[in-house]
């Protein structure tokens, strides 16, 4: 769901504050997710983020036929994502 959320967690002997913001994009079905982390505590400036991660999630990215070479059903084609064994440039397959 779109929106903002915050929380605190104890990890590796330190207190951490996290902030997450999920927003819709111009492409229907695609969301942008931004997560920021900083040390927790009253003396820590609220804008002193140590890390920011941006990612995307959705169901709008599809090939024209609506199938992603076996990714949709969990089975990859022989040879990996490329659909066949690796080849050396200049040599026949």
C-alpha angles and dihedrals in degrees: 000000000000119000144075130289136176136191147157129237137180112233133162092355094305136097116242133192119208132191126194128191122186118189136175120246133213089263109080112242095020123111130191115219123197120185123185128187132195138159113281123235143095094264095054114099110245092231096049099106115175096195138015123191124189123196142159132226132180151103099254099092108092139142115248090265093048096243127103102209096276097321092109094060096035096251119115121207119254111284095027131272095340093064099239145039119298117268133205115237111254094019125099119251 
